[in-house]
Amino acid sequence: MSQKVIELKSVSVYQPIGAVTVLSKSNYQRSGELVLSDVNFDVYEGEMVYFIGRVGSGKSSLLKTLYAEMPLLQGEAMVAGFDLAKMKSRNIPMLRRRLGIVFQDYRLLTDRNVFDNLYFMMQATGWKSDSDMRQRIDELLTSTGLQHKAYKMPYELSGGQQQKLAIARALINSPSVLLADEPTGNLDPTAADEVMMLFHEIVKSGCAVVMSTHNIANIGQFPSRTIRFAQGRAEEIDIKAILAMN
Protein backbone atom coordinates (compact mmCIF):
# COMPACT_ATOMS: atom_id res chain seq x y z
CA MET A 1 0.00 0.00 0.00
CA SER A 2 1.26 3.49 -0.85
CA GLN A 3 2.53 5.59 2.01
CA LYS A 4 1.36 9.08 2.86
CA VAL A 5 3.93 11.77 2.11
CA ILE A 6 1.66 14.68 3.12
CA GLU A 7 -1.09 14.62 5.74
CA LEU A 8 -3.00 17.80 6.63
CA LYS A 9 -5.68 18.05 9.33
CA SER A 10 -7.59 21.25 10.15
CA VAL A 11 -4.76 23.42 8.83
CA SER A 12 -5.10 27.20 8.70
CA VAL A 13 -2.69 29.31 6.67
CA TYR A 14 -1.79 32.93 7.42
CA GLN A 15 -0.23 35.40 5.00
CA PRO A 16 1.99 38.05 6.62
CA ILE A 17 0.96 41.66 6.15
CA GLY A 18 3.88 43.99 5.46
CA ALA A 19 7.50 43.13 6.21
CA VAL A 20 8.12 40.17 8.47
CA THR A 21 11.86 39.90 8.92
CA VAL A 22 11.85 36.81 11.15
CA LEU A 23 9.77 33.80 10.15
CA SER A 24 8.39 33.03 13.58
CA LYS A 25 4.95 32.06 14.81
CA SER A 26 4.73 35.12 17.03
CA ASN A 27 5.38 37.48 14.11
CA TYR A 28 2.69 35.80 12.03
CA GLN A 29 0.24 35.84 14.90
CA ARG A 30 0.75 39.60 15.31
CA SER A 31 0.65 40.52 11.63
CA GLY A 32 -0.85 37.60 9.71
CA GLU A 33 -4.03 37.55 7.64
CA LEU A 34 -5.98 34.30 7.51
CA VAL A 35 -6.08 33.11 3.87
CA LEU A 36 -7.07 29.44 4.28
CA SER A 37 -8.88 27.58 7.02
CA ASP A 38 -9.76 23.96 7.79
CA VAL A 39 -7.59 22.40 5.08
CA ASN A 40 -7.74 18.60 5.13
CA PHE A 41 -6.19 16.24 2.59
CA ASP A 42 -3.57 13.54 2.18
CA VAL A 43 -1.08 12.91 -0.61
CA TYR A 44 0.36 9.46 -1.24
CA GLU A 45 3.62 8.47 -2.91
CA GLY A 46 3.29 8.29 -6.68
CA GLU A 47 0.35 10.73 -6.82
CA MET A 48 -0.09 13.88 -8.89
CA VAL A 49 -2.16 16.55 -7.14
CA TYR A 50 -3.05 19.90 -8.70
CA PHE A 51 -3.82 23.12 -6.83
CA ILE A 52 -6.02 25.49 -8.84
CA GLY A 53 -7.60 28.84 -8.00
CA ARG A 54 -7.28 32.56 -8.54
CA VAL A 55 -4.19 34.58 -7.66
CA GLY A 56 -4.31 35.27 -3.94
CA SER A 57 -6.47 32.26 -3.13
CA GLY A 58 -3.76 30.67 -0.98
CA LYS A 59 -2.12 28.10 -3.27
CA SER A 60 1.41 29.46 -2.97
CA SER A 61 0.95 30.19 0.73
CA LEU A 62 0.05 26.57 1.39
CA LEU A 63 3.03 25.36 -0.63
CA LYS A 64 5.28 27.69 1.38
CA THR A 65 3.82 26.21 4.56
CA LEU A 66 4.57 22.70 3.30
CA TYR A 67 8.25 23.49 2.80
CA ALA A 68 8.41 25.56 6.01
CA GLU A 69 9.01 28.99 4.54
CA MET A 70 5.86 30.02 6.43
CA PRO A 71 5.23 28.51 9.88
CA LEU A 72 2.24 26.31 10.62
CA LEU A 73 0.11 28.14 13.18
CA GLN A 74 -3.00 25.98 13.40
CA GLY A 75 -3.72 22.36 12.64
CA GLU A 76 -1.61 19.26 12.07
CA ALA A 77 0.72 18.67 9.13
CA MET A 78 3.10 15.83 8.40
CA VAL A 79 5.33 16.32 5.34
CA ALA A 80 7.91 13.73 4.26
CA GLY A 81 8.02 12.39 7.80
CA PHE A 82 8.36 15.79 9.52
CA ASP A 83 5.81 17.25 11.92
CA LEU A 84 5.45 20.89 10.84
CA ALA A 85 3.67 21.86 14.05
CA LYS A 86 6.83 20.94 15.97
CA MET A 87 9.30 22.11 13.33
CA LYS A 88 12.40 23.87 14.66
CA SER A 89 14.31 26.22 12.36
CA ARG A 90 17.42 24.04 12.62
CA ASN A 91 15.46 21.11 11.12
CA ILE A 92 14.17 22.97 8.05
CA PRO A 93 17.23 22.06 5.90
CA MET A 94 16.65 18.38 6.71
CA LEU A 95 13.00 18.67 5.66
CA ARG A 96 13.97 20.30 2.38
CA ARG A 97 16.44 17.53 1.57
CA ARG A 98 13.45 15.19 1.51
CA LEU A 99 11.50 17.53 -0.76
CA GLY A 100 11.97 18.80 -4.29
CA ILE A 101 10.91 22.40 -4.86
CA VAL A 102 10.36 23.92 -8.32
CA PHE A 103 9.47 27.57 -8.96
CA GLN A 104 8.01 29.44 -11.93
CA ASP A 105 11.16 31.55 -12.33
CA TYR A 106 13.66 28.60 -12.25
CA ARG A 107 16.04 30.22 -9.69
CA LEU A 108 19.18 28.88 -11.35
CA LEU A 109 22.72 30.03 -10.61
CA THR A 110 23.38 32.22 -13.64
CA ASP A 111 27.18 32.25 -13.18
CA ARG A 112 27.47 28.44 -13.40
CA ASN A 113 26.82 26.00 -16.21
CA VAL A 114 24.26 23.18 -16.10
CA PHE A 115 26.66 20.66 -14.54
CA ASP A 116 27.88 23.11 -11.90
CA ASN A 117 24.33 24.14 -10.96
CA LEU A 118 23.72 20.55 -9.95
CA TYR A 119 27.19 19.96 -8.49
CA PHE A 120 26.92 23.04 -6.26
CA MET A 121 23.53 21.92 -4.91
CA MET A 122 24.90 18.46 -4.16
CA GLN A 123 27.78 19.95 -2.22
CA ALA A 124 25.34 22.15 -0.32
CA THR A 125 23.20 19.16 0.67
CA GLY A 126 26.01 17.01 1.97
CA TRP A 127 27.27 14.90 -0.95
CA LYS A 128 30.97 14.03 -0.55
CA SER A 129 32.04 11.54 -3.23
CA ASP A 130 32.95 13.20 -6.53
CA SER A 131 32.33 10.00 -8.48
CA ASP A 132 28.88 9.53 -6.88
CA MET A 133 28.02 13.14 -7.65
CA ARG A 134 29.04 12.84 -11.27
CA GLN A 135 27.11 9.60 -11.68
CA ARG A 136 23.97 11.17 -10.18
CA ILE A 137 24.31 14.24 -12.41
CA ASP A 138 24.56 12.00 -15.48
CA GLU A 139 21.39 10.19 -14.38
CA LEU A 140 19.52 13.44 -13.82
CA LEU A 141 20.57 15.04 -17.10
CA THR A 142 19.63 11.90 -19.03
CA SER A 143 16.22 11.60 -17.36
CA THR A 144 15.42 15.26 -18.09
CA GLY A 145 16.72 15.23 -21.66
CA LEU A 146 19.64 17.56 -20.92
CA GLN A 147 22.47 15.05 -21.39
CA HIS A 148 23.99 17.15 -24.19
CA LYS A 149 23.66 20.46 -22.30
CA ALA A 150 25.95 19.82 -19.32
CA TYR A 151 28.37 22.64 -20.13
CA LYS A 152 25.85 25.19 -21.40
CA MET A 153 25.16 28.29 -19.34
CA PRO A 154 21.55 28.88 -18.23
CA TYR A 155 21.16 31.81 -20.66
CA GLU A 156 22.01 29.43 -23.51
CA LEU A 157 19.03 27.23 -22.68
CA SER A 158 15.42 27.68 -23.71
CA GLY A 159 12.83 28.34 -21.01
CA GLY A 160 11.73 24.73 -21.09
CA GLN A 161 15.30 23.50 -20.73
CA GLN A 162 15.90 25.86 -17.81
CA GLN A 163 12.83 24.49 -16.08
CA LYS A 164 14.00 20.91 -16.75
CA LEU A 165 17.30 21.83 -15.11
CA ALA A 166 15.40 23.21 -12.12
CA ILE A 167 13.48 19.93 -11.93
CA ALA A 168 16.74 17.94 -12.14
CA ARG A 169 18.07 20.01 -9.24
CA ALA A 170 14.91 19.29 -7.24
CA LEU A 171 15.39 15.54 -7.78
CA ILE A 172 19.02 15.39 -6.62
CA ASN A 173 18.26 13.75 -3.27
CA SER A 174 15.50 11.42 -4.58
CA PRO A 175 12.69 13.22 -2.71
CA SER A 176 9.45 11.53 -1.72
CA VAL A 177 7.45 14.56 -2.83
CA LEU A 178 8.06 17.38 -5.27
CA LEU A 179 6.33 20.76 -4.77
CA ALA A 180 5.95 22.88 -7.91
CA ASP A 181 4.62 26.45 -7.87
CA GLU A 182 3.32 27.41 -11.35
CA PRO A 183 6.16 25.50 -13.08
CA THR A 184 4.75 26.06 -16.60
CA GLY A 185 3.75 29.69 -16.04
CA ASN A 186 6.63 31.14 -18.10
CA LEU A 187 6.63 28.50 -20.84
CA ASP A 188 5.16 28.30 -24.32
CA PRO A 189 2.61 25.49 -24.92
CA THR A 190 5.13 23.05 -26.43
CA ALA A 191 7.64 23.50 -23.61
CA ALA A 192 4.83 23.31 -21.04
CA ASP A 193 3.70 19.95 -22.49
CA GLU A 194 7.26 18.61 -22.29
CA VAL A 195 7.60 19.69 -18.67
CA MET A 196 4.23 18.14 -17.80
CA MET A 197 5.29 14.86 -19.43
CA LEU A 198 8.44 14.95 -17.29
CA PHE A 199 6.40 15.45 -14.12
CA HIS A 200 4.26 12.45 -15.00
CA GLU A 201 7.36 10.32 -15.52
CA ILE A 202 8.48 11.44 -12.06
CA VAL A 203 5.13 10.35 -10.63
CA LYS A 204 5.53 6.93 -12.25
CA SER A 205 8.84 6.56 -10.42
CA GLY A 206 6.99 6.81 -7.10
CA CYS A 207 7.62 10.46 -6.20
CA ALA A 208 4.48 12.47 -5.46
CA VAL A 209 4.06 15.80 -7.28
CA VAL A 210 1.97 18.64 -5.85
CA MET A 211 1.61 21.43 -8.39
CA SER A 212 -0.13 24.79 -8.36
CA THR A 213 -1.21 25.84 -11.83
CA HIS A 214 -3.44 28.15 -13.86
CA ASN A 215 -2.95 26.00 -16.96
CA ILE A 216 -6.23 24.12 -17.24
CA ALA A 217 -5.17 22.81 -20.67
CA ASN A 218 -2.37 20.87 -18.99
CA ILE A 219 -4.81 19.41 -16.49
CA GLY A 220 -7.08 18.37 -19.35
CA GLN A 221 -4.18 16.60 -21.03
CA PHE A 222 -2.92 15.02 -17.79
CA PRO A 223 -5.97 14.81 -15.47
CA SER A 224 -5.41 13.86 -11.85
CA ARG A 225 -6.53 14.77 -8.34
CA THR A 226 -7.37 18.47 -8.17
CA ILE A 227 -7.91 20.75 -5.18
CA ARG A 228 -9.64 24.07 -5.80
CA PHE A 229 -8.82 27.11 -3.67
CA ALA A 230 -11.61 29.67 -3.28
CA GLN A 231 -13.08 31.88 -0.56
CA GLY A 232 -10.59 30.78 2.05
CA ARG A 233 -11.16 27.08 1.52
CA ALA A 234 -9.35 24.26 -0.26
CA GLU A 235 -11.62 21.47 -1.47
CA GLU A 236 -11.06 18.50 -3.76
CA ILE A 237 -13.16 18.55 -6.94
CA ASP A 238 -14.01 16.07 -9.70
CA ILE A 239 -11.93 17.71 -12.41
CA LYS A 240 -12.73 15.04 -15.01
CA ALA A 241 -16.46 15.71 -14.68
CA ILE A 242 -15.91 19.47 -14.90
CA LEU A 243 -13.73 19.16 -17.99
CA ALA A 244 -16.26 16.84 -19.63
CA MET A 245 -18.97 19.50 -19.25
CA ASN A 246 -16.87 22.19 -20.95
C-alpha angles and dihedrals in degrees: 000000000000117000126233114251095177127030121176125183124181092335121176121195125207126199115210117240113221124342117345107182097181119048097222133137092240092056092050092046090054098044108016128118118212108242102163132024137186097010112178127173143115131222122204130204112275094025130128113212124182126206113205132176143103124303107280095025093117104261096123092039091057091048089051089052091051092056092039100247085123118037122243107244103173134023135015126294131175115187122179090337096312124117105224093195089063097035115140119203091242090060097052094089089054091051091050092052087063092049135064115216124195125183134198092243096050095228094217125167101257095197094058132065125241094272093047093048088061096037092052092051091050091052090048092053097050107269111151110172113084092202092051090048093051092047091051092048090052090051093049096047091048094049092050096044094247098112092120094046101063095118099037119111117238092251089058091060129083119245091259092051091049090053091048088054089051089051091049088053090050090053097051095105096039094248123205091223134024120206115204123186110201092322094174096042095105097038134098116241095264094049090044090055091051092050091048090051088052092052090052091051087052090052090052088056090061101260115126117230122206111188134180112208146163091196103104090171089066091050089051090053094043106025118190141138110329131194118196121211116208138140094002095309136102114208133169115243136192096251094177091058092047093049091048090057093053 
